[in-house]
Amino acid sequence: MTIEITAGRYRGLKMTSLGEADIFGILAFDQRGSYRRMMPDNTSYQQLVQVKVEIISELAKDASAVLTDPIYGLSPAMHMNGKAGLLMALEKSGYSGDSTYRKVEFIDSWTPEKIRKMGASAAKLLVYYNPQAETLADELDEMIRQVVRDCHAWDLPLFLEPLSYSLDANIPKNSPEFAQQRADIVVETARRLSQTGIDILKMEFPVDLQFNQDHDEWRKQCERLSAASSIPWVLLSAGVDFEEFEPQVLIACESGASGFLAGRAIWKEGAAMPTDERQAFLTGTATDRLRKLIRIAQEKARPWTDFYNMQPSTENWYATYG
């Protein structure tokens, strides 16, 4: 059974997906703090903006959409291919609270209304989330519902990116102990958050590859994630190398994902290169990577229109719209 959504949100999803396939092949470059750390210490604000312009304007030629941020992303958004959709991030980099109790902070003076008015197709929100942190998870669920209301008031689809983390300071996320919990945490996160009214889930791979190279297990856990989510989900790259991400995209899409939303797996080596080298890298290696991922998604991913349909078109639909 599909969910009926407004014409504006339907159009926003169409603008961020690929043609008649209705699958997502989105380029992510909304990094801010981690982006600064990738670059030399003396890199100016204008230089950081210019690098984003170069990367986004080149790769937007193939991507279904681009995710960027308001801090460095206005000029890149205005220079990119007009055929690609645009997503803008709502949250600040990082989190408030300690490492085992992570809260969201929003970018000051930045709202869904402004995102709509500057021409974006959708909004994106990142939250650090562990469903086992019951009180905090409940609080985050309600906060997300409020963001949904704010976005939908402006007919903006909301992409939500929940990142798992450990509630035990003695068990880091990159440990074998957390790897054993990861799939259950990711699957339960999808189950809970797909009920909050968001439009698309941007999910991390449910298996930690450094501790598990069993592709049958990868498929099993991706299928669990798809079964748990009542809305479309796309796979994020989480900073892994392209060679790791490509097989993840294949199995995720074969298992029910509606595409990918990937950044550093595609472009990270190019950020700190000199301009001439960066341009050659972008038109060669990075474009090839993006096109390979798009081909996989076009052949294997589940269309988001399996989940959503548009409100009926009637003769006087506009009279009561909104």
C-alpha positions in Angstrom: 0.0 0.0 0.0 1.5 3.3 -1.1 1.4 6.6 0.9 -0.2 9.7 -0.7 1.9 12.8 -0.5 1.5 16.4 -1.6 2.4 17.5 -5.1 5.3 19.6 -3.7 6.9 16.7 -1.9 6.4 14.4 -4.8 8.0 16.9 -7.1 10.9 17.3 -4.7 11.5 13.5 -4.7 11.3 13.5 -8.5 13.8 16.4 -8.7 16.3 14.4 -6.5 15.9 11.1 -8.3 16.9 9.7 -11.7 14.5 10.1 -14.5 11.8 7.5 -15.0 13.7 5.0 -12.8 12.7 6.9 -9.6 15.9 5.8 -7.8 18.4 8.0 -6.1 22.0 8.6 -7.2 22.9 11.6 -5.0 26.3 13.2 -4.4 27.0 14.3 -0.8 29.3 17.2 0.0 27.8 18.7 3.1 30.9 18.1 5.3 32.1 21.1 7.2 34.3 20.2 10.2 35.7 17.1 8.7 36.2 19.0 5.4 38.3 21.6 7.1 40.4 18.8 8.6 41.0 17.3 5.2 42.5 20.6 4.0 45.8 22.4 4.9 45.5 24.6 8.0 45.9 27.8 6.1 43.0 27.2 3.7 40.8 30.2 3.6 37.0 30.3 3.6 36.9 31.3 -0.1 39.3 28.5 -1.0 37.1 26.0 0.8 34.1 27.3 -1.1 36.0 27.2 -4.4 36.9 23.5 -4.0 33.3 22.7 -3.3 32.3 24.6 -6.4 34.8 22.6 -8.5 33.8 19.2 -7.1 30.0 19.8 -7.1 29.8 21.5 -10.4 31.6 18.6 -12.2 29.9 15.7 -10.5 26.4 17.2 -10.6 26.5 16.6 -14.3 25.8 12.9 -13.6 24.2 12.9 -10.1 20.5 12.9 -9.6 21.0 15.5 -6.9 23.6 17.1 -4.6 23.5 17.4 -0.9 25.4 20.4 0.5 25.4 22.9 3.4 24.7 26.6 3.9 28.1 27.4 5.3 30.1 26.6 2.1 27.5 25.5 -0.2 25.6 28.5 -1.7 28.1 29.2 -4.5 28.4 25.5 -5.3 24.6 25.1 -5.5 24.4 28.1 -7.8 27.1 26.8 -10.1 25.9 23.2 -10.4 24.0 21.7 -13.3 20.4 23.0 -13.2 19.1 19.5 -14.0 20.3 18.0 -10.7 18.1 18.4 -7.5 19.5 20.1 -4.4 19.3 19.0 -0.8 20.4 21.3 2.0 21.5 20.2 5.5 19.8 21.5 8.6 22.1 20.5 11.4 25.4 21.8 12.7 28.5 19.5 12.4 29.0 17.2 15.3 26.7 16.9 18.3 26.2 18.3 21.8 26.4 16.3 25.0 29.0 13.6 25.7 30.0 10.8 23.4 27.4 8.4 24.8 24.5 10.8 24.9 24.5 12.7 21.6 22.0 15.5 20.8 21.4 17.5 17.6 22.2 21.1 17.2 20.7 23.1 14.3 22.4 25.7 12.2 21.5 29.1 13.6 19.1 31.2 11.6 18.6 28.4 9.0 15.1 26.9 8.5 13.1 24.8 6.1 11.4 28.0 4.9 14.8 29.4 3.9 15.8 26.1 2.2 12.6 26.3 0.2 13.0 29.9 -0.7 16.6 29.5 -1.9 15.5 26.9 -4.4 16.3 23.5 -2.8 14.3 20.4 -3.6 14.6 18.8 -0.1 16.1 19.1 3.4 18.4 16.7 5.2 18.9 16.1 8.9 21.6 14.0 10.6 21.0 12.6 14.0 23.2 10.3 16.1 20.8 7.6 17.2 20.8 4.5 19.3 17.3 3.1 20.1 18.7 1.5 23.2 19.1 5.0 24.7 15.3 5.0 25.4 14.8 8.4 26.9 17.0 10.2 24.4 15.6 8.1 21.5 12.1 9.2 22.5 13.2 12.8 22.7 14.9 12.6 19.3 11.8 11.0 17.8 9.7 13.9 18.9 12.2 16.4 17.7 12.3 14.7 14.3 8.5 14.8 14.1 8.7 18.6 14.6 11.3 19.0 11.9 9.0 16.9 9.6 6.1 19.3 10.4 8.3 22.3 9.6 9.6 20.8 6.4 6.2 19.6 5.2 4.7 23.0 5.9 6.9 24.2 3.0 6.3 21.0 0.9 9.9 20.0 1.4 10.7 16.3 1.6 13.0 15.4 4.5 15.9 13.0 4.2 16.9 11.7 7.6 20.4 10.3 8.3 20.7 8.4 11.6 24.2 7.4 12.6 24.6 4.6 15.2 27.0 5.0 18.1 28.0 3.1 21.3 26.3 3.9 24.6 29.3 2.5 26.4 32.5 4.6 26.4 34.6 1.4 26.8 33.1 -0.1 23.6 34.0 2.2 20.6 32.0 2.0 17.3 34.9 0.5 15.5 35.3 -2.4 18.0 34.3 -6.1 17.4 31.9 -5.8 20.4 29.9 -3.0 18.7 30.0 -4.8 15.4 28.0 -7.6 17.0 25.3 -5.1 17.9 25.4 -3.0 14.8 22.9 -4.8 12.6 20.2 -4.9 15.3 20.8 -1.2 16.2 20.6 -0.1 12.5 17.5 -2.3 11.8 15.6 -1.1 14.9 16.6 2.5 14.0 15.0 2.1 10.6 11.9 0.6 12.1 11.4 3.4 14.6 12.4 6.4 12.5 10.4 5.4 9.4 7.3 5.9 11.6 8.1 9.6 12.3 6.8 11.1 9.0 10.2 11.5 7.3 10.2 10.9 3.6 13.6 9.1 3.0 16.0 7.3 5.3 19.7 7.7 4.6 21.1 4.6 6.3 24.6 3.3 7.1 25.4 -0.3 6.0 24.2 -2.6 8.7 27.4 -4.7 8.8 30.9 -3.6 9.8 33.1 -4.7 7.0 36.3 -4.9 9.0 34.8 -7.7 11.0 32.5 -9.4 8.5 33.2 -10.1 4.8 30.4 -12.6 4.4 28.2 -11.3 1.5 25.4 -13.6 2.4 25.3 -12.0 5.9 25.4 -8.5 4.3 22.4 -9.4 2.2 20.5 -10.9 5.1 21.0 -7.8 7.2 20.1 -5.4 4.3 16.9 -7.4 3.7 16.1 -7.1 7.4 16.6 -3.3 7.1 14.3 -3.1 4.1 11.7 -5.1 5.9 11.9 -2.9 9.0 11.6 0.4 7.0 8.1 1.5 5.9 9.6 4.1 3.6 12.4 4.2 1.0 16.0 4.1 2.2 19.3 4.9 0.5 22.8 3.9 1.4 25.3 6.4 2.7 29.0 5.9 2.1 30.2 6.8 5.6 33.7 7.9 4.4 34.7 4.4 3.2 36.9 3.9 0.1 35.1 3.4 -3.2 36.3 -0.2 -3.5 34.5 -1.0 -0.2 31.4 1.0 -1.1 30.7 -0.4 -4.5 29.8 -3.9 -3.3 27.8 -2.4 -0.5 25.7 -0.5 -3.0 25.1 -3.6 -5.1 23.9 -5.7 -2.2 21.9 -2.9 -0.6 20.1 -2.2 -3.9 19.5 -5.9 -4.6 18.0 -6.1 -1.1 15.5 -3.2 -1.3 17.4 0.1 -1.1 16.3 2.9 -3.4 19.8 4.0 -4.3 22.7 5.8 -2.6 23.7 9.1 -1.2 27.5 9.1 -1.3 30.3 11.6 -0.8 33.9 10.8 0.2 33.9 7.4 -1.5 33.6 9.3 -4.7 35.6 12.5 -4.3 37.7 12.5 -1.2 41.2 12.2 -2.8 40.5 15.2 -5.0 39.7 17.7 -2.2 43.3 18.5 -1.3 44.8 18.3 -4.8 46.1 21.3 -6.8 43.4 22.7 -9.1 44.7 21.1 -12.3 45.1 17.7 -10.7 41.7 17.9 -9.1 40.0 18.7 -12.4 41.6 15.7 -14.0 40.7 13.5 -11.1 37.0 14.7 -11.1 36.5 14.2 -14.9 38.2 10.8 -14.7 38.3 8.7 -11.6 35.5 10.5 -9.6 33.1 10.6 -12.6 33.8 6.9 -13.4 33.0 6.0 -9.8 29.7 7.9 -9.7 28.6 6.4 -13.0 29.4 2.9 -11.8 27.2 3.4 -8.7 24.4 5.0 -10.8 24.4 2.0 -13.2 24.1 -0.4 -10.2 21.2 1.7 -8.8 19.4 1.9 -12.1 19.6 -1.9 -12.6 19.0 -3.1 -9.0 17.4 -0.4 -6.8 13.8 -0.3 -5.7 11.9 2.8 -7.0 10.7 5.2 -4.3 7.4 5.3 -6.2 6.7 1.8 -4.8 6.1 3.7 -1.5 4.6 7.0 -2.5 1.9 8.3 -4.9 0.8 11.9 -5.5 -2.4 13.4 -4.4 -5.1 13.0 -7.1 -5.2 15.6 -9.9 -8.7 17.1 -10.1 -10.1 20.1 -11.9 -10.0 22.3 -8.9 -7.2 20.8 -6.9 -5.4 24.1 -6.5 -8.3 25.7 -4.7 -7.6 23.8 -1.5 -3.9 23.0 -1.9 -1.7 23.7 1.1 
